[in-house]
């Protein structure tokens, strides 16, 4: 086996395992949901403003069927873009969340590729040889005290 995580893993019986990527799964779900728009009847509830939650909510018992809007090939291909922003009104939908996830994924990819966390843990454990329990106590202690203020000021007093 190679060290590349994208390679298929060989098992002792000679069968290789494979799992689809996140993009394949998401695109498959888009296709399934688009196909369901041809099968499931379309409908909607009347909506009214709810002051408690500060937005419009569905009114119980007001469900009615509406004209269907089956999604075709073009809509399926444009679905990832439409998830970021609405091309008709140019309103941003979830582009800020998507960019955050992409940046976070890139950061974690670099950290995993450089093995920085693994090296740091190995170095710390090597230096604490025979006293590893203190590493566990220290990490647990730092997570259990939420009232400690770790902030500092760079201004000269």
C-alpha positions as CSV (number, residue, x, y, z in Angstrom):
1,X,0.0,0.0,0.0
2,X,1.1,3.5,-0.6
3,X,1.0,6.4,1.9
4,X,-1.4,8.3,-0.4
5,X,-4.8,8.4,1.3
6,X,-6.6,8.7,-2.1
7,X,-5.3,5.3,-3.2
8,X,-7.6,2.3,-2.8
9,X,-6.9,0.1,0.2
10,X,-6.2,-3.5,-0.6
11,X,-7.6,-6.1,1.8
12,X,-6.2,-9.5,2.4
13,X,-8.8,-11.2,0.2
14,X,-7.7,-9.1,-2.8
15,X,-10.8,-6.9,-3.0
16,X,-10.2,-3.2,-3.0
17,X,-12.5,-0.9,-1.1
18,X,-13.7,2.4,-2.6
19,X,-15.8,5.2,-1.2
20,X,-17.1,8.1,-3.3
21,X,-15.9,11.7,-2.7
22,X,-18.0,14.3,-1.0
23,X,-18.6,16.0,-4.4
24,X,-19.9,12.7,-5.9
25,X,-22.3,12.3,-3.0
26,X,-23.6,15.8,-3.1
27,X,-24.0,15.7,-6.9
28,X,-25.8,12.4,-6.6
29,X,-28.2,13.9,-4.0
30,X,-28.9,16.8,-6.3
31,X,-29.8,14.4,-9.1
32,X,-32.1,12.4,-6.7
33,X,-33.9,15.4,-5.5
34,X,-34.3,16.8,-9.0
35,X,-35.8,13.4,-10.0
36,X,-38.2,13.6,-7.1
37,X,-39.6,16.9,-8.4
38,X,-41.0,14.9,-11.3
39,X,-42.7,12.3,-8.9
40,X,-43.8,14.1,-5.7
41,X,-46.7,16.6,-6.1
42,X,-45.8,20.2,-5.4
43,X,-47.5,22.1,-2.6
44,X,-47.0,24.8,-0.1
45,X,-48.4,26.3,3.1
46,X,-49.6,29.9,3.6
47,X,-47.1,31.8,5.7
48,X,-47.7,34.4,8.4
49,X,-45.3,36.6,10.4
50,X,-44.6,35.2,13.9
51,X,-43.4,38.0,16.2
52,X,-41.9,35.5,18.7
53,X,-39.4,34.1,16.3
54,X,-39.1,37.3,14.2
55,X,-39.9,35.6,10.8
56,X,-42.6,34.1,8.7
57,X,-43.7,30.6,9.6
58,X,-46.1,28.1,8.0
59,X,-49.7,28.3,9.1
60,X,-51.0,24.8,10.1
61,X,-53.8,23.4,8.1
62,X,-53.3,25.6,5.0
63,X,-51.5,23.2,2.7
64,X,-52.5,23.4,-0.9
65,X,-51.1,21.9,-4.1
66,X,-49.5,24.3,-6.6
67,X,-48.3,24.0,-10.2
68,X,-45.3,21.6,-10.4
69,X,-41.8,22.9,-11.2
70,X,-39.9,19.8,-12.3
71,X,-36.2,20.3,-12.5
72,X,-34.3,19.4,-15.6
73,X,-30.7,19.0,-16.8
74,X,-29.9,22.7,-16.8
75,X,-31.3,23.3,-13.3
76,X,-29.3,20.3,-12.0
77,X,-26.1,21.7,-13.6
78,X,-26.8,25.2,-12.1
79,X,-27.8,24.0,-8.7
80,X,-24.3,24.3,-7.1
81,X,-24.1,27.9,-8.3
82,X,-27.7,28.7,-7.2
83,X,-26.7,27.4,-3.8
84,X,-24.1,30.2,-3.5
85,X,-26.2,33.0,-4.8
86,X,-29.5,33.6,-6.6
87,X,-28.6,34.5,-10.3
88,X,-32.0,36.2,-10.8
89,X,-31.7,38.7,-7.9
90,X,-28.0,38.5,-7.2
91,X,-28.7,37.9,-3.5
92,X,-26.1,35.8,-1.6
93,X,-27.5,32.6,-0.2
94,X,-24.8,30.7,1.6
95,X,-21.6,31.8,-0.1
96,X,-20.1,33.0,3.2
97,X,-20.6,29.6,4.8
98,X,-19.3,27.8,1.8
99,X,-16.2,29.9,1.6
100,X,-15.5,29.4,5.3
101,X,-15.8,25.6,4.9
102,X,-13.5,25.7,1.8
103,X,-10.9,27.7,3.7
104,X,-11.2,25.6,6.8
105,X,-10.8,22.4,4.6
106,X,-7.8,23.9,2.9
107,X,-6.2,24.7,6.2
108,X,-6.8,21.2,7.6
109,X,-5.5,19.7,4.3
110,X,-2.2,21.7,4.7
111,X,-1.9,20.7,8.4
112,X,-2.6,17.0,7.6
113,X,-0.2,17.0,4.6
114,X,2.6,18.5,6.7
115,X,1.8,16.2,9.6
116,X,2.3,19.3,11.9
117,X,-0.1,18.1,14.6
118,X,1.3,14.5,14.6
119,X,4.8,15.8,14.9
120,X,3.9,18.2,17.7
121,X,2.2,15.5,19.7
122,X,5.1,13.1,19.2
123,X,7.6,15.7,20.2
124,X,5.6,16.6,23.4
125,X,5.2,12.9,24.3
126,X,8.9,12.2,23.7
127,X,9.9,15.0,26.0
128,X,7.5,13.9,28.7
129,X,8.7,10.2,28.5
130,X,7.6,8.5,31.7
131,X,5.3,11.5,32.6
132,X,2.7,11.2,29.9
133,X,-0.2,11.4,32.4
134,X,0.7,15.0,33.0
135,X,0.1,15.8,29.3
136,X,-3.5,14.4,29.7
137,X,-4.0,16.3,33.0
138,X,-2.7,19.5,31.4
139,X,-4.9,19.3,28.3
140,X,-7.9,18.3,30.4
141,X,-7.3,21.1,32.8
142,X,-7.1,23.8,30.1
143,X,-10.4,22.7,28.6
144,X,-12.3,22.5,31.9
145,X,-11.7,26.1,33.1
146,X,-13.9,28.4,30.9
147,X,-13.6,31.4,33.2
148,X,-9.8,31.9,32.7
149,X,-9.1,34.9,30.5
150,X,-6.1,34.0,28.2
151,X,-6.2,37.4,26.4
152,X,-3.4,39.8,26.6
153,X,-2.6,43.3,25.5
154,X,0.3,44.4,23.3
155,X,0.1,48.0,24.5
156,X,2.8,49.4,26.7
157,X,1.5,50.3,30.2
